Amino acid sequence: MHYSMPNMKSATTLAALLALTICLRAQAPLPRPDHVVVVIYENHSYSQIIGSADAPHINTFAHDTHSALFTQSYAVTHPSQPNYIDLYSGCNQGVLLDFLPTGTPWSTANLGRQLLDSGYTWASYSEDLLSIGWDGETNLAYVRRHNPAANWIGTGPNQIPASTNLPFTAFPSNFDSLPTVCFVAPNLDHDMHDGSLATGDDWFFANLQAYADWAKTHNSLLIFTYDEDDGILFSSNHIMTVFAGESVAPGSYGGNINHYSVLRTIEDMYGLPYACNAASASTITECWMATALTPANSDAAPQVAVYPNPGSDQVTVEFQDYLHSKVEVFACDGKRLLAAPLTGLKTQLALDDLASGLYLVKVTHPKGVSTQRLLLK
């Protein structure tokens, strides 16, 4: 199998996608997803994954119309274990190697405890973990060093319940049942540590693609990243990181981010305190869609649906309170292409004069404004 970039209908579509990224990255509020799934793969650089014929599913995911690909994402250090701990707690807790840490369970700040203390839920799902709450070092192709939250399992200060340490077999098929935030650790055969790129790519498609698709329409987020690149001491540690979900403005983003940035962004989404080095990291703010309805006053604004999406010559705008409302269609460079009053609960727009590509549909109502993206085929 040979991988190629996703098939765009025309150059206009690609240009619109790039323009959409530019015009939506500014002023968009940080979302608060119902669910965030963070999956961590192993030991491959950005250039080994992006564009690889051996990872077609991951590449298609990374370039999806609901995905933000970070082209300047970097791990913190080498080897693996400190990076996992950095991503979960904002610093390596004194761990520099892959050996079993001493002094656990720790009582320092960490994402799981922050979430639980703020009324949210947390879990880690590790493939081949022997059983719920198991704290052993290895089982089959499971390794504890890829499960950072295991270092905080206990009943003391800043520690988390053993019940949050779950085998991947417990990952729910009903995604509404997921915790607010969770980490997913495939085993060594499937995270590209021991297995091939193709094996890891197939595992992603079989086990997480359904969630990625669901997240597009359910206010949820999938974060896909790597612990480190394939180097040892003097590599740049350049890795692939992708955010994908309903609130993501699609495209490639060149801002410099690392594991601390990702942790801080999750903390900011839920109003959590910052753990360790996350306090000095930058929140990732440039990749969010301004699709949430923004109220103009204290009343809740009615919701808008635009369909079919993707569409072609004609689409329908459905709005429960159409009186005194108008609809506008914009190119992503800000040029208004259509403006009309809403004429009923379901107003049809003729768009046959527009080329294939991505557009913004804006509905303005006395109670608020809603902006939806629309892909025309």
Solvent accessible surface area in square Angstrom, and as a share of the most:
residue,aa,sasa,rsa
1,M,177,0.79
2,H,173,0.77
3,Y,33,0.12
4,S,84,0.54
5,M,115,0.52
6,P,39,0.24
7,N,137,0.70
8,M,57,0.25
9,K,140,0.59
10,S,46,0.30
11,A,88,0.68
12,T,60,0.35
13,T,8,0.05
14,L,85,0.42
15,A,59,0.46
16,A,16,0.13
17,L,14,0.07
18,L,93,0.46
19,A,30,0.23
20,L,0,0.00
21,T,4,0.02
22,I,117,0.60
23,C,48,0.29
24,L,11,0.05
25,R,82,0.30
26,A,58,0.45
27,Q,177,0.79
28,A,14,0.11
29,P,85,0.53
30,L,55,0.27
31,P,19,0.12
32,R,128,0.47
33,P,6,0.04
34,D,77,0.40
35,H,20,0.09
36,V,1,0.00
37,V,1,0.00
38,V,0,0.00
39,V,0,0.00
40,I,5,0.02
41,Y,0,0.00
42,E,0,0.00
43,N,43,0.22
44,H,23,0.10
45,S,16,0.10
46,Y,32,0.12
47,S,91,0.59
48,Q,68,0.30
49,I,0,0.00
50,I,32,0.16
51,G,48,0.46
52,S,20,0.13
53,A,39,0.30
54,D,78,0.40
55,A,0,0.00
56,P,22,0.14
57,H,50,0.22
58,I,0,0.00
59,N,0,0.00
60,T,70,0.40
61,F,8,0.03
62,A,1,0.01
63,H,37,0.17
64,D,37,0.19
65,T,37,0.21
66,H,37,0.16
67,S,2,0.01
68,A,0,0.00
69,L,5,0.02
70,F,0,0.00
71,T,33,0.19
72,Q,66,0.29
73,S,2,0.01
74,Y,48,0.18
75,A,9,0.07
76,V,53,0.31
77,T,43,0.25
78,H,35,0.16
79,P,38,0.24
80,S,4,0.02
81,Q,4,0.02
82,P,1,0.01
83,N,1,0.00
84,Y,2,0.01
85,I,1,0.00
86,D,1,0.01
87,L,2,0.01
88,Y,0,0.00
89,S,0,0.00
90,G,0,0.00
91,C,26,0.15
92,N,44,0.23
93,Q,42,0.19
94,G,65,0.62
95,V,17,0.10
96,L,122,0.61
97,L,99,0.49
98,D,50,0.26
99,F,152,0.63
100,L,93,0.46
101,P,14,0.09
102,T,121,0.70
103,G,66,0.64
104,T,46,0.27
105,P,62,0.39
106,W,28,0.10
107,S,61,0.39
108,T,60,0.35
109,A,41,0.32
110,N,0,0.00
111,L,0,0.00
112,G,0,0.00
113,R,56,0.20
114,Q,13,0.06
115,L,0,0.00
116,L,44,0.22
117,D,100,0.52
118,S,54,0.35
119,G,71,0.69
120,Y,55,0.21
121,T,71,0.41
122,W,8,0.03
123,A,5,0.04
124,S,5,0.03
125,Y,9,0.03
126,S,1,0.01
127,E,26,0.12
128,D,38,0.20
129,L,7,0.04
130,L,104,0.52
131,S,53,0.34
132,I,108,0.55
133,G,17,0.17
134,W,62,0.22
135,D,80,0.42
136,G,19,0.18
137,E,84,0.38
138,T,84,0.49
139,N,33,0.17
140,L,156,0.77
141,A,15,0.11
142,Y,7,0.03
143,V,14,0.08
144,R,10,0.04
145,R,59,0.22
146,H,7,0.03
147,N,3,0.01
148,P,4,0.03
149,A,3,0.03
150,A,3,0.03
151,N,2,0.01
152,W,0,0.00
153,I,28,0.14
154,G,22,0.21
155,T,147,0.85
156,G,31,0.30
157,P,106,0.67
158,N,57,0.29
159,Q,19,0.08
160,I,1,0.01
161,P,57,0.36
162,A,45,0.35
163,S,73,0.47
164,T,14,0.08
165,N,3,0.01
166,L,26,0.13
167,P,19,0.12
168,F,26,0.11
169,T,130,0.76
170,A,44,0.34
171,F,25,0.11
172,P,26,0.17
173,S,111,0.71
174,N,89,0.46
175,F,27,0.11
176,D,94,0.48
177,S,72,0.46
178,L,8,0.04
179,P,15,0.10
180,T,17,0.10
181,V,0,0.00
182,C,0,0.00
183,F,8,0.03
184,V,0,0.00
185,A,11,0.09
186,P,4,0.03
187,N,12,0.06
188,L,24,0.12
189,D,65,0.34
190,H,45,0.20
191,D,1,0.00
192,M,3,0.01
193,H,65,0.29
194,D,90,0.47
195,G,21,0.20
196,S,61,0.40
197,L,34,0.17
198,A,45,0.35
199,T,54,0.31
200,G,0,0.00
201,D,1,0.00
202,D,81,0.42
203,W,18,0.06
204,F,0,0.00
205,F,102,0.43
206,A,83,0.64
207,N,47,0.24
208,L,0,0.00
209,Q,34,0.15
210,A,64,0.50
211,Y,0,0.00
212,A,4,0.03
213,D,67,0.35
214,W,44,0.15
215,A,0,0.00
216,K,50,0.21
217,T,96,0.56
218,H,76,0.34
219,N,51,0.26
220,S,3,0.02
221,L,3,0.02
222,L,0,0.00
223,I,0,0.00
224,F,0,0.00
225,T,1,0.00
226,Y,0,0.00
227,D,1,0.00
228,E,9,0.04
229,D,6,0.03
230,D,82,0.43
231,G,24,0.23
232,I,131,0.67
233,L,138,0.68
234,F,194,0.81
235,S,45,0.29
236,S,81,0.52
237,N,11,0.06
238,H,41,0.18
239,I,1,0.00
240,M,0,0.00
241,T,1,0.01
242,V,0,0.00
243,F,0,0.00
244,A,6,0.04
245,G,1,0.01
246,E,61,0.28
247,S,21,0.14
248,V,0,0.00
249,A,0,0.00
250,P,0,0.00
251,G,14,0.13
252,S,54,0.35
253,Y,1,0.00
254,G,52,0.50
255,G,34,0.32
256,N,114,0.58
257,I,8,0.04
258,N,46,0.23
259,H,2,0.01
260,Y,33,0.12
261,S,6,0.04
262,V,3,0.02
263,L,0,0.00
264,R,43,0.16
265,T,0,0.00
266,I,1,0.01
267,E,0,0.00
268,D,41,0.21
269,M,4,0.02
270,Y,7,0.03
271,G,58,0.56
272,L,11,0.05
273,P,88,0.55
274,Y,81,0.31
275,A,0,0.00
276,C,64,0.38
277,N,59,0.30
278,A,0,0.00
279,A,60,0.47
280,S,100,0.64
281,A,20,0.15
282,S,83,0.54
283,T,30,0.17
284,I,3,0.02
285,T,74,0.43
286,E,41,0.19
287,C,0,0.00
288,W,1,0.00
289,M,7,0.03
290,A,37,0.29
291,T,26,0.15
292,A,69,0.54
293,L,36,0.18
294,T,91,0.53
295,P,76,0.48
296,A,75,0.58
297,N,74,0.38
298,S,117,0.75
299,D,73,0.38
300,A,90,0.70
301,A,11,0.08
302,P,12,0.08
303,Q,120,0.53
304,V,18,0.10
305,A,44,0.34
306,V,17,0.10
307,Y,82,0.31
308,P,74,0.47
309,N,69,0.35
310,P,64,0.40
311,G,2,0.02
312,S,57,0.37
313,D,89,0.46
314,Q,91,0.41
315,V,1,0.00
316,T,15,0.09
317,V,0,0.00
318,E,63,0.28
319,F,3,0.01
320,Q,127,0.56
321,D,48,0.25
322,Y,66,0.25
323,L,106,0.53
324,H,167,0.75
325,S,6,0.04
326,K,86,0.36
327,V,0,0.00
328,E,10,0.04
329,V,0,0.00
330,F,40,0.17
331,A,23,0.18
332,C,8,0.05
333,D,113,0.59
334,G,52,0.50
335,K,131,0.56
336,R,132,0.48
337,L,64,0.32
338,L,45,0.22
339,A,51,0.40
340,A,35,0.27
341,P,90,0.57
342,L,10,0.05
343,T,103,0.60
344,G,15,0.15
345,L,99,0.49
346,K,127,0.54
347,T,11,0.06
348,Q,114,0.51
349,L,7,0.03
350,A,69,0.54
351,L,4,0.02
352,D,92,0.48
353,D,138,0.71
354,L,43,0.22
355,A,54,0.42
356,S,25,0.16
357,G,0,0.00
358,L,5,0.02
359,Y,19,0.07
360,L,19,0.10
361,V,0,0.00
362,K,64,0.27
363,V,2,0.01
364,T,38,0.22
365,H,14,0.06
366,P,78,0.49
367,K,70,0.30
368,G,1,0.01
369,V,48,0.27
370,S,2,0.01
371,T,25,0.15
372,Q,45,0.20
373,R,24,0.09
374,L,0,0.00
375,L,38,0.19
376,L,4,0.02
377,K,127,0.54
